[in-house]
Amino acid sequence: MRYLLLLVYFFPFVLSAQSFEHLSVRGTSLNGKELTSAFAGGMNAPQFSEVDLDGNGIKDLYVFDRIGDIHLTFLQENTGDETEYRFEPRFAKNFPKCSEWILLRDYDNDGISDLFTYSGLELINGIRVFKGKYNNGKIDFDRVELDQSFDFNVLTYLTNNSLSEIFVSNIDYPNIEDVDGDGDLDILTYEPNGVYVQYFQNQAIEKNYPLDSLVFLLKDECWGRFSENASDGLINLGNNMDDCPDWSTTNIHPGSTLLTFDENGDGLPEILVGDNSNSNLTKLTNGGIKDTAFMIKKDTVFPNYDVPVTIDLFVVPFLLDVDNDQLKDLIVAPNWKGNSENYQVGWFYKNTGDPQNFVFEYQQSDWLVEDMFDFGSRSAPTFADVNGDGLLDMVIGNESFYVPDLKKDPRLVLLENIGTETEPNFKITNDNWLDFKQFDNYTTDFTPVFGDLDGDGDKDLLVGEKFGSLFFVENVGGAGNPMEFGNITHHYKDIDIGQYSAPQIADLNQDGLPDLLIGDRFGKLIFFPNIGTLNEPAFHPNKDEPPNNAKFGDISTAQPIMPNGHAVPFLVPLDSSFLLITGEESGKVDYYQFTSNQINDPILPTIPNWGNVNIGLYTKPALVDLNSDGILDLVVGNQRGGLSVFESHLTIDGITATNDISEESPFHLYPNPATDCIYVERKNDFRQVYKLSVLNVIGEVVIEAISPKVDISGLESGVYYIKIGTEVYKFIKI
């Protein structure tokens, strides 16, 4: 272990700079369906756009989730008569940091999607624009620098001889389409009071500007001649084409979503409106003329001729051809960040009409999310061999599946590993394991962990919950046998940490007894040493009294903008130290290493934001070797209720820096795996030679050589690392 620690501390900059790659792991649903995007991370408030991700001429799928501001990318796959979308996260890396809302549209007509998004990151309510391009077979984006005399680089229009931003709030979802049918993209958005829709006409065609021009005129301050009540979201239609309906309400923006489409092919766009005060979608029928929209009819439960949209809360509609039949279908999702639907978030209406006549027929409410593991909100994974077959199974706790009227549906879900040691495949076999749903009237937010608390050689179950106590369930199956659990004990040992307990079990003080380390709502870790015996554990229930330590390591996961923190620890005991990673409300995963002698001292994070994991808020991590390759894999739950899997670059017997070859790596190693020799070449200059070292998994230098050819015939089979300057790469000797 001495060599291992040297390697970690010698290469901290390598570890901290590495971004973990998603690991491909299979998943199967409760009904036996093989999931194409099992570990995509779930969805809660998705926004859908068509996009050609790899430049092959086929429309793929992009999803932006408001919960955590996350980019999700899916490649289209056609299997006979069906169109499927497979999660491909490598394309998401080129998308810029965005917040609140995104639309992908081709504004310059070059065949490549461009990106429009909220400008709140720059402290203004407006629209930022990024131009799309292709870079090494992946779509990429450059910020459009607008040539204008305005303090912010956002879309503007001329008013009173000066420029003003085109207002879009952080709550709204605007409409960016060719509203007037002239070939360029216009903008419809609610004005700051949230009562009238403003029409900003793109002047590219009118002024004979190039199509990549973004020059707008406020063409209509009351487009469609309707108003929306700020208090209840009700739509008021005007009496004639020349007047806008009056409104009487407080000056509060309610939040609305907009989508135009020409329902009947008459050249006049209808509009769909969602509002944050109800669960339905309203369609307004356009009875105006080409230059003046005039809404004459409303359907407040659209589509009233089929199954109406009913999603709690605040719906947002999207048009895209999801089944590849050349007709735009309707997808509707929730757009609310608060207590709203968190699983039935993809209402799919197939367009059964024709290009001149839209007819939407309801198909399902879980489109796309049905192909991934999604447990509502705040998924918390842990691993153990539950069924005794020698393979690691997974148990997921969650905050809750959505239930109306502020009710909750929290559960533990069992996913058994039906694959092999090297190719895991997790199948949901019990979606209410041990019937933890029975506590839905009392608590929520279950965070499970396994450990042998009573010294009988098998792993028991400990579960944290919202109100800070613990559930304990004794495993009476015996060591090496399938787990068998007795009654559920609540308020285990009368421990109460306040709120949102997230427990771990490990012998931190090295006295031979399993201790508890529990994360809490405020981002602190609380250490409860075991003061009992091996077979009769005991803990002092008051976290603030000795021998407990309510500020373990002075660790805090709280952030200035997220002061609660919500610390979720995961411990890995090593030979002479401990590896600790923490999930947190802000979405990061931090990495610590310490010894038992340091448990009463401040512990600084060895690697903050470990692996640059970016999957959204409320990360809940676990480390396990899923595919028996000797490398620990990082499985992370999040606020969206799904799971993400990464290869962590840590060996199962310690902490080893690796830097796998990627497209951005300056060096190329081949073959890998290798038998007798391995070649190391710099990608842009294969003639150059470099001094290098080969290290084993505990950090010992076993070969020193000069590139490009390295003789490894004398090495035992296993995992090794090549160090070239500051670069460290993994390879396998077979």
C-alpha positions, 0 to 999 in steps of 0.5 A: 500500500505504500507504493499505492499512496505514493502514486496517488499523491504523486499524480493528484493533478492527473486524477483531478483532471480526468473526466470519467467516461460512461460505462455501457451496462445492460438493463432489463425492465420488470416486464422483461423488456431490454432497455436501450438506455438503461443508465441514461439517468432518468428524466423529470422535466425534459425538453425535446429537439431533433438533431443530427448528432453525428452528421450522417443525415439521420435525425437523432434526439436531444433532451435538455432536462431542467432538473439539473440543466442536463444534456442527454443525447440519443442516436436514432436506430431503426429496427424494421418498422420501429424507431428506437433511440439509444443513449449515447452520452459522448455527444453531450460533451460538446453542448455548452453550459445552459440553464432553464430551456433550450431549443435546437433550430437551424436558423441559417439553413445550413443543415446543422442545428443551432442552439437557442437558450436562456441567458440567465447565466449572464444575469439577463432575461433573454436569449443566447445563441450558439451556431452548430458545426461538426467536429470529428463527427460530433455536433459542436457549438460556438457562441454567436457574437452579435454585432450590436451596441448592447451591453449583453450578447443576447438577441435584441430588437430596436425600440425608441431608437435603442436596442432592448433584449427580447424578453424570455423569462426563466420560467417560460418556454418560447416559440422559435419557428417560421411564424410568417412562413417566409423562410427565416425563424421568428420568435413568440414570447410572453412580455414581462407581465406574462399576459400578452404574446409578443411577435418578433419578426426576423428581418433577414428576408424582409431586408434581404439580409443573409439567413444567418442574420439575427435582426428582429422587429417587434411586429406585434405586441398582442399576437393572436389577440388573446391575453392570459390571466396571470392569476389562473392562466385562463385564456381570454380571446379578443372580440375582433382582429383590431383589439386586444382583450383587456386584463385585470390582475397583479403584475406577476408573471405566471409562466407559460409555454408556447408552440405553433403549428399549422393544424389544417394547412391553411397557412395560419399557425395555431398555437398550443399554450401550457401554463404553470397553474394547470395540468392541461394543454390549451389549443388556440385556433387561428382565424386571422389573416396572413399578416395578423393572427387572430385566435377565435376558438380555444380547446382547454383540454387539448386534444379533446377528440382523443385522450387530453393531456393531463400532467401535473404540473405545467406542461410544455409541448414539442413537435418532432417526428419520433417514429420516422414516418415524415409526420411531426408527432406531439410530445408533451412533458412537465416543465415544473421544477417543484412537486410535479410528475417525475416518471410519466413525463413523455406523453406521445401523440402519434400524428395519424393525419397528413402534412396538411392535417394534424391529427394526434392520437395518444400512444403512451405517457412514458415515451423514452423514459420507458427505455431507462431505469427511472425511479421517480426522484432522488435515486440512491443505489447500493449493492450486495448479492441479495439472491446468493448467486455470486453476482452483485445485485442492486437495491435502489432507494428513492425519494418518491414516485409522483403522487398528486395532492402532495402524497408520496410513494417512496420505495426500495426497488430490487434489481437482480443481476441476471448477467455474468461476472464480466457482463452484468445485466440488471433486471427489476425483479421487485419494485416494492422490495420489503414493502417499504412503501408502507411508510409512505404516510410517515416518511420518504427519501430512502437511502439504503446500505448493506453491512454486517452490523450484528457480527453473524457473517451476513449483511444486514440492511440499514436505510436512511430516511427524510426525518433523520432516523434509520430503518434496520432489517436483520438478514437471517439468511446466514453467510453465503446464502440468499438474503432473508429478512425479518421485521423492519425496525424503525428508529434503529438505536434511537439515532436521529441526525435531524433530516435526510440520513444517508448511512454507511457502515465501516470500522472507522476506528479500527477496533473490530466493530462496525461504526456508522458514518451518516450524511445529513441535510446540511452537508455534514457527516456524523460519526457514530462509533460502535460502543457495543460488542461484535454481536450486540452493536450499540450507539449513543443516540445523540449526535452532538454528545461524545463519543460521537462526532457531528462534524466528521473531518470538518467535511461539508458539501454545502455550497453558497447557492445550495446551503443545505448540502445533502451529504451522501457518503460512500466508504471503501475500506483499504488496507491501511486507509479509507476511500470516501466519496460524497454526493451532494445537492449541487451534483458533484462527487468529491473524493477523500482519503484518510486513515483511522488516525485522522478520523478526529482531524480535518480531512481535506478533499483529495479531489474536489468534483471527482471525475467531473461527473455532471448528471444533475442535482442530488448525487448519491454515489456507490463504488463497485466493480461491476464487470470484474475488470479490477477497476471500480465503477461509479454508479450515481443516482440523482434528482431525476430518479435514474442511474449513471455508470462511470469507470472510475479509474480506481483499482479494487485494491486501492487508488490508482490514477489512470488516464484511458485513451480518448479522442483528446489524448495526445498519445496512442497505445496499441495493441491494447490488450497486448501480449508481447509488446505495446507501441506508444506513439504521439498522435501528431508526430509518430517519429518522436520518442519519449521516456516512459515508465510501466507501473503495476497496480500498486504503483511500482515501476516495473519497466523503464523504456523509450517509445515507441516499442515497449517489451512487456513479454516478461510481465505477468497478465493483468492491469498496468499503467504507462506514465509519459511525463504527466500522462498516465494510461491504462493497458492490459497484459494478456 
